[in-house]
Each structure stands twice: as C-alpha cells, then as structure tokens.
Amino acid sequence: MYDDQVMTRTQAARHLTISASTLKRRVGEGRFREHKIGRLARYYRSELDEDVKKAAPERDLRRRCDRKRDEMEAFLFD
C-alpha cells in the first residue's frame, strides 16, 4: 500500500503526541486509519499525517460555526 514506516499503536501515539488510549478512541471515531494484522493494530506514518491534515480544516470550520452560532444567539436573546 504505502512504502513508509509501519508503526505500533504506541509508536503512532508518540508520533501524534497523544496517548495510546486516545489514539484507539479516535480510530473508533473514524479520525485515524488503523490496519489490523490478526489482533495487532498497525499504522502507516503517511496515513496518520494525512489524517491530521484532513482534520485541521474541519476543526477550523467547527470553530467558525460555533462563533456564528454564538453571535446569532447573542443577537436573538439579548
């Protein structure tokens, strides 16, 4: 698939600077991709980096939406 480094959950979490349990939870939420080899979870460094880049615009969009909602509520209820 990719010709880059394959990492364990611990290595991948260290690369992302999050805990292994947080990585496992975010995989369940669909935020990161995981490859199972039997019972073992493996991660490709390039996929993790892509997933981080993909999530950044979504976070910015949520912040803008939250800000707009707050402005609208302030307008309507003040």
A tleap script that builds the chain and sets N, CA, C and O, in Angstrom:
source leaprc.protein.ff14SB
mol = sequence {
  NMET TYR ASP ASP GLN VAL MET THR ARG THR
  GLN ALA ALA ARG HIE LEU THR ILE SER ALA
  SER THR LEU LYS ARG ARG VAL GLY GLU GLY
  ARG PHE ARG GLU HIE LYS ILE GLY ARG LEU
  ALA ARG TYR TYR ARG SER GLU LEU ASP GLU
  ASP VAL LYS LYS ALA ALA PRO GLU ARG ASP
  LEU ARG ARG ARG CYS ASP ARG LYS ARG ASP
  GLU MET GLU ALA PHE LEU PHE CASP
}
set mol.1.N position { 0.838 -1.191 0.000 }
set mol.1.CA position { 0.000 0.000 0.000 }
set mol.1.C position { 0.882 1.253 0.000 }
set mol.1.O position { 1.000 1.919 -1.029 }
set mol.2.N position { 1.486 1.575 1.112 }
set mol.2.CA position { 2.412 2.685 1.211 }
set mol.2.C position { 3.803 2.126 1.449 }
set mol.2.O position { 3.968 1.063 2.047 }
set mol.3.N position { 4.769 2.835 0.986 }
set mol.3.CA position { 6.135 2.389 1.177 }
set mol.3.C position { 6.794 3.272 2.234 }
set mol.3.O position { 7.806 3.922 1.972 }
set mol.4.N position { 6.204 3.286 3.435 }
set mol.4.CA position { 6.761 4.098 4.507 }
set mol.4.C position { 6.729 3.321 5.815 }
set mol.4.O position { 6.438 2.125 5.834 }
set mol.5.N position { 7.024 3.998 6.884 }
set mol.5.CA position { 7.183 3.342 8.170 }
set mol.5.C position { 5.854 2.824 8.714 }
set mol.5.O position { 4.852 3.538 8.741 }
set mol.6.N position { 5.874 1.567 9.146 }
set mol.6.CA position { 4.725 0.950 9.814 }
set mol.6.C position { 4.988 1.032 11.309 }
set mol.6.O position { 6.075 0.693 11.777 }
set mol.7.N position { 3.986 1.485 12.055 }
set mol.7.CA position { 4.177 1.714 13.486 }
set mol.7.C position { 3.157 0.961 14.317 }
set mol.7.O position { 2.049 0.678 13.862 }
set mol.8.N position { 3.543 0.642 15.533 }
set mol.8.CA position { 2.616 0.077 16.509 }
set mol.8.C position { 1.754 1.213 17.064 }
set mol.8.O position { 1.985 2.382 16.755 }
set mol.9.N position { 0.766 0.864 17.879 }
set mol.9.CA position { -0.098 1.886 18.470 }
set mol.9.C position { 0.719 2.842 19.343 }
set mol.9.O position { 0.504 4.053 19.297 }
set mol.10.N position { 1.635 2.320 20.120 }
set mol.10.CA position { 2.456 3.161 20.992 }
set mol.10.C position { 3.326 4.112 20.182 }
set mol.10.O position { 3.430 5.295 20.507 }
set mol.11.N position { 3.950 3.594 19.128 }
set mol.11.CA position { 4.786 4.437 18.279 }
set mol.11.C position { 3.954 5.503 17.570 }
set mol.11.O position { 4.368 6.658 17.473 }
set mol.12.N position { 2.789 5.114 17.081 }
set mol.12.CA position { 1.915 6.057 16.380 }
set mol.12.C position { 1.429 7.143 17.334 }
set mol.12.O position { 1.392 8.318 16.970 }
set mol.13.N position { 1.059 6.758 18.548 }
set mol.13.CA position { 0.600 7.738 19.533 }
set mol.13.C position { 1.725 8.713 19.867 }
set mol.13.O position { 1.496 9.917 19.984 }
set mol.14.N position { 2.925 8.197 20.018 }
set mol.14.CA position { 4.076 9.060 20.297 }
set mol.14.C position { 4.303 10.023 19.130 }
set mol.14.O position { 4.603 11.197 19.349 }
set mol.15.N position { 4.162 9.542 17.904 }
set mol.15.CA position { 4.314 10.388 16.713 }
set mol.15.C position { 3.273 11.509 16.705 }
set mol.15.O position { 3.576 12.634 16.308 }
set mol.16.N position { 2.054 11.206 17.139 }
set mol.16.CA position { 0.968 12.193 17.159 }
set mol.16.C position { 0.943 13.016 18.442 }
set mol.16.O position { 0.148 13.948 18.566 }
set mol.17.N position { 1.797 12.683 19.384 }
set mol.17.CA position { 1.856 13.314 20.710 }
set mol.17.C position { 0.522 13.231 21.451 }
set mol.17.O position { 0.049 14.208 22.032 }
set mol.18.N position { -0.068 12.041 21.412 }
set mol.18.CA position { -1.272 11.739 22.183 }
set mol.18.C position { -1.034 10.391 22.867 }
set mol.18.O position { -0.056 9.705 22.572 }
set mol.19.N position { -1.926 10.020 23.773 }
set mol.19.CA position { -1.776 8.725 24.435 }
set mol.19.C position { -2.296 7.611 23.527 }
set mol.19.O position { -3.056 7.857 22.591 }
set mol.20.N position { -1.875 6.392 23.821 }
set mol.20.CA position { -2.313 5.237 23.036 }
set mol.20.C position { -3.823 5.037 23.164 }
set mol.20.O position { -4.482 4.662 22.194 }
set mol.21.N position { -4.374 5.284 24.352 }
set mol.21.CA position { -5.827 5.119 24.522 }
set mol.21.C position { -6.602 6.181 23.741 }
set mol.21.O position { -7.682 5.902 23.220 }
set mol.22.N position { -6.061 7.383 23.658 }
set mol.22.CA position { -6.700 8.430 22.854 }
set mol.22.C position { -6.664 8.055 21.382 }
set mol.22.O position { -7.646 8.255 20.667 }
set mol.23.N position { -5.548 7.516 20.926 }
set mol.23.CA position { -5.452 7.069 19.529 }
set mol.23.C position { -6.478 5.988 19.249 }
set mol.23.O position { -7.146 6.020 18.216 }
set mol.24.N position { -6.610 5.031 20.156 }
set mol.24.CA position { -7.586 3.948 19.972 }
set mol.24.C position { -9.004 4.514 19.892 }
set mol.24.O position { -9.798 4.081 19.057 }
set mol.25.N position { -9.321 5.472 20.749 }
set mol.25.CA position { -10.651 6.089 20.735 }
set mol.25.C position { -10.894 6.849 19.429 }
set mol.25.O position { -11.975 6.768 18.846 }
set mol.26.N position { -9.884 7.582 18.982 }
set mol.26.CA position { -10.038 8.357 17.743 }
set mol.26.C position { -10.129 7.464 16.516 }
set mol.26.O position { -10.770 7.835 15.533 }
set mol.27.N position { -9.506 6.306 16.552 }
set mol.27.CA position { -9.682 5.328 15.473 }
set mol.27.C position { -11.138 4.876 15.454 }
set mol.27.O position { -11.740 4.765 14.386 }
set mol.28.N position { -11.705 4.613 16.629 }
set mol.28.CA position { -13.108 4.213 16.719 }
set mol.28.C position { -14.055 5.292 16.209 }
set mol.28.O position { -15.114 4.986 15.662 }
set mol.29.N position { -13.673 6.557 16.388 }
set mol.29.CA position { -14.475 7.683 15.899 }
set mol.29.C position { -14.288 7.903 14.402 }
set mol.29.O position { -15.019 8.685 13.794 }
set mol.30.N position { -13.317 7.222 13.808 }
set mol.30.CA position { -13.057 7.368 12.376 }
set mol.30.C position { -12.098 8.489 12.033 }
set mol.30.O position { -11.987 8.865 10.866 }
set mol.31.N position { -11.407 9.030 13.013 }
set mol.31.CA position { -10.498 10.143 12.760 }
set mol.31.C position { -9.134 9.688 12.262 }
set mol.31.O position { -8.441 10.446 11.583 }
set mol.32.N position { -8.737 8.461 12.591 }
set mol.32.CA position { -7.474 7.900 12.126 }
set mol.32.C position { -7.713 6.508 11.556 }
set mol.32.O position { -8.640 5.807 11.962 }
set mol.33.N position { -6.863 6.118 10.608 }
set mol.33.CA position { -6.961 4.798 9.995 }
set mol.33.C position { -6.051 3.817 10.713 }
set mol.33.O position { -4.951 4.160 11.146 }
set mol.34.N position { -6.534 2.592 10.828 }
set mol.34.CA position { -5.800 1.528 11.510 }
set mol.34.C position { -5.852 0.288 10.638 }
set mol.34.O position { -6.860 0.033 9.980 }
set mol.35.N position { -4.787 -0.477 10.627 }
set mol.35.CA position { -4.747 -1.719 9.879 }
set mol.35.C position { -4.545 -2.850 10.877 }
set mol.35.O position { -3.609 -2.828 11.676 }
set mol.36.N position { -5.425 -3.828 10.825 }
set mol.36.CA position { -5.329 -4.974 11.734 }
set mol.36.C position { -4.606 -6.109 11.043 }
set mol.36.O position { -4.920 -6.470 9.909 }
set mol.37.N position { -3.643 -6.661 11.737 }
set mol.37.CA position { -2.946 -7.864 11.286 }
set mol.37.C position { -3.189 -8.876 12.394 }
set mol.37.O position { -2.473 -8.907 13.395 }
set mol.38.N position { -4.204 -9.695 12.201 }
set mol.38.CA position { -4.656 -10.555 13.287 }
set mol.38.C position { -5.223 -9.681 14.391 }
set mol.38.O position { -6.175 -8.934 14.166 }
set mol.39.N position { -4.651 -9.769 15.573 }
set mol.39.CA position { -5.091 -8.924 16.686 }
set mol.39.C position { -4.242 -7.669 16.828 }
set mol.39.O position { -4.517 -6.825 17.681 }
set mol.40.N position { -3.221 -7.542 16.004 }
set mol.40.CA position { -2.293 -6.423 16.124 }
set mol.40.C position { -2.769 -5.226 15.311 }
set mol.40.O position { -3.214 -5.373 14.173 }
set mol.41.N position { -2.673 -4.051 15.902 }
set mol.41.CA position { -3.024 -2.807 15.207 }
set mol.41.C position { -1.747 -2.173 14.685 }
set mol.41.O position { -0.765 -2.045 15.415 }
set mol.42.N position { -1.765 -1.781 13.428 }
set mol.42.CA position { -0.605 -1.126 12.822 }
set mol.42.C position { -1.061 0.134 12.103 }
set mol.42.O position { -2.202 0.236 11.652 }
set mol.43.N position { -0.145 1.087 12.006 }
set mol.43.CA position { -0.448 2.396 11.434 }
set mol.43.C position { 0.675 2.785 10.478 }
set mol.43.O position { 1.846 2.505 10.736 }
set mol.44.N position { 0.308 3.433 9.371 }
set mol.44.CA position { 1.281 3.969 8.432 }
set mol.44.C position { 1.492 5.443 8.763 }
set mol.44.O position { 0.537 6.202 8.932 }
set mol.45.N position { 2.751 5.828 8.852 }
set mol.45.CA position { 3.070 7.218 9.188 }
set mol.45.C position { 2.418 8.188 8.201 }
set mol.45.O position { 1.862 9.203 8.621 }
set mol.46.N position { 2.473 7.902 6.922 }
set mol.46.CA position { 1.911 8.811 5.913 }
set mol.46.C position { 0.399 8.956 6.075 }
set mol.46.O position { -0.136 10.050 5.892 }
set mol.47.N position { -0.290 7.882 6.413 }
set mol.47.CA position { -1.737 7.962 6.624 }
set mol.47.C position { -2.069 8.800 7.846 }
set mol.47.O position { -3.014 9.588 7.819 }
set mol.48.N position { -1.303 8.639 8.918 }
set mol.48.CA position { -1.531 9.449 10.112 }
set mol.48.C position { -1.357 10.929 9.789 }
set mol.48.O position { -2.164 11.761 10.205 }
set mol.49.N position { -0.302 11.251 9.047 }
set mol.49.CA position { -0.053 12.643 8.679 }
set mol.49.C position { -1.182 13.190 7.801 }
set mol.49.O position { -1.595 14.337 7.969 }
set mol.50.N position { -1.681 12.378 6.872 }
set mol.50.CA position { -2.808 12.789 6.031 }
set mol.50.C position { -4.057 13.040 6.876 }
set mol.50.O position { -4.768 14.023 6.670 }
set mol.51.N position { -4.313 12.141 7.827 }
set mol.51.CA position { -5.497 12.274 8.672 }
set mol.51.C position { -5.426 13.527 9.529 }
set mol.51.O position { -6.444 14.181 9.757 }
set mol.52.N position { -4.241 13.866 10.003 }
set mol.52.CA position { -4.081 15.096 10.793 }
set mol.52.C position { -4.356 16.313 9.922 }
set mol.52.O position { -5.054 17.234 10.346 }
set mol.53.N position { -3.811 16.325 8.703 }
set mol.53.CA position { -4.037 17.454 7.795 }
set mol.53.C position { -5.512 17.576 7.420 }
set mol.53.O position { -6.037 18.683 7.296 }
set mol.54.N position { -6.177 16.436 7.239 }
set mol.54.CA position { -7.589 16.433 6.868 }
set mol.54.C position { -8.453 16.982 8.002 }
set mol.54.O position { -9.466 17.633 7.747 }
set mol.55.N position { -8.064 16.727 9.241 }
set mol.55.CA position { -8.864 17.144 10.394 }
set mol.55.C position { -8.723 18.639 10.674 }
set mol.55.O position { -9.634 19.236 11.247 }
set mol.56.N position { -7.616 19.254 10.288 }
set mol.56.CA position { -7.383 20.665 10.596 }
set mol.56.C position { -8.453 21.578 9.999 }
set mol.56.O position { -8.980 22.414 10.734 }
set mol.57.N position { -8.813 21.474 8.706 }
set mol.57.CA position { -9.868 22.348 8.172 }
set mol.57.C position { -11.224 22.101 8.838 }
set mol.57.O position { -12.007 23.035 9.008 }
set mol.58.N position { -11.505 20.855 9.213 }
set mol.58.CA position { -12.771 20.562 9.877 }
set mol.58.C position { -12.835 21.252 11.234 }
set mol.58.O position { -13.891 21.759 11.612 }
set mol.59.N position { -11.732 21.282 11.974 }
set mol.59.CA position { -11.684 21.972 13.266 }
set mol.59.C position { -11.923 23.455 13.067 }
set mol.59.O position { -12.677 24.065 13.825 }
set mol.60.N position { -11.285 24.056 12.045 }
set mol.60.CA position { -11.467 25.477 11.780 }
set mol.60.C position { -12.906 25.781 11.423 }
set mol.60.O position { -13.453 26.796 11.854 }
set mol.61.N position { -13.536 24.899 10.626 }
set mol.61.CA position { -14.924 25.091 10.238 }
set mol.61.C position { -15.838 25.031 11.459 }
set mol.61.O position { -16.757 25.840 11.586 }
set mol.62.N position { -15.590 24.074 12.358 }
set mol.62.CA position { -16.396 23.981 13.577 }
set mol.62.C position { -16.252 25.231 14.417 }
set mol.62.O position { -17.238 25.720 14.968 }
set mol.63.N position { -15.039 25.762 14.526 }
set mol.63.CA position { -14.824 26.987 15.305 }
set mol.63.C position { -15.597 28.142 14.707 }
set mol.63.O position { -16.213 28.920 15.436 }
set mol.64.N position { -15.573 28.267 13.373 }
set mol.64.CA position { -16.316 29.347 12.723 }
set mol.64.C position { -17.810 29.183 12.955 }
set mol.64.O position { -18.511 30.161 13.215 }
set mol.65.N position { -18.299 27.951 12.862 }
set mol.65.CA position { -19.726 27.704 13.076 }
set mol.65.C position { -20.116 28.014 14.515 }
set mol.65.O position { -21.167 28.606 14.763 }
set mol.66.N position { -19.276 27.617 15.458 }
set mol.66.CA position { -19.556 27.918 16.862 }
set mol.66.C position { -19.599 29.418 17.090 }
set mol.66.O position { -20.467 29.919 17.805 }
set mol.67.N position { -18.669 30.129 16.485 }
set mol.67.CA position { -18.617 31.583 16.638 }
set mol.67.C position { -19.878 32.220 16.046 }
set mol.67.O position { -20.470 33.109 16.658 }
set mol.68.N position { -20.289 31.768 14.857 }
set mol.68.CA position { -21.502 32.304 14.226 }
set mol.68.C position { -22.736 32.010 15.072 }
set mol.68.O position { -23.608 32.866 15.223 }
set mol.69.N position { -22.809 30.791 15.628 }
set mol.69.CA position { -23.946 30.441 16.481 }
set mol.69.C position { -23.986 31.334 17.708 }
set mol.69.O position { -25.057 31.798 18.102 }
set mol.70.N position { -22.838 31.579 18.315 }
set mol.70.CA position { -22.774 32.448 19.489 }
set mol.70.C position { -23.221 33.865 19.147 }
set mol.70.O position { -23.944 34.497 19.917 }
set mol.71.N position { -22.786 34.362 17.984 }
set mol.71.CA position { -23.198 35.693 17.561 }
set mol.71.C position { -24.707 35.748 17.338 }
set mol.71.O position { -25.358 36.722 17.717 }
set mol.72.N position { -25.258 34.710 16.726 }
set mol.72.CA position { -26.693 34.680 16.456 }
set mol.72.C position { -27.488 34.607 17.759 }
set mol.72.O position { -28.496 35.299 17.905 }
set mol.73.N position { -27.047 33.781 18.702 }
set mol.73.CA position { -27.738 33.684 19.986 }
set mol.73.C position { -27.671 34.993 20.743 }
set mol.73.O position { -28.649 35.396 21.372 }
set mol.74.N position { -26.533 35.662 20.692 }
set mol.74.CA position { -26.402 36.960 21.357 }
set mol.74.C position { -27.356 37.973 20.736 }
set mol.74.O position { -27.957 38.776 21.450 }
set mol.75.N position { -27.498 37.944 19.425 }
set mol.75.CA position { -28.395 38.859 18.729 }
set mol.75.C position { -29.845 38.575 19.084 }
set mol.75.O position { -30.621 39.500 19.327 }
set mol.76.N position { -30.221 37.279 19.115 }
set mol.76.CA position { -31.615 36.916 19.330 }
set mol.76.C position { -32.063 37.044 20.790 }
set mol.76.O position { -33.206 37.410 21.062 }
set mol.77.N position { -31.165 36.743 21.718 }
set mol.77.CA position { -31.589 36.630 23.098 }
set mol.77.C position { -31.129 37.785 23.986 }
set mol.77.O position { -31.385 37.773 25.190 }
set mol.78.N position { -30.471 38.761 23.423 }
set mol.78.CA position { -30.057 39.916 24.256 }
set mol.78.C position { -30.991 41.070 24.098 }
set mol.78.O position { -30.794 42.114 24.721 }
savepdb mol mol.pdb
quit
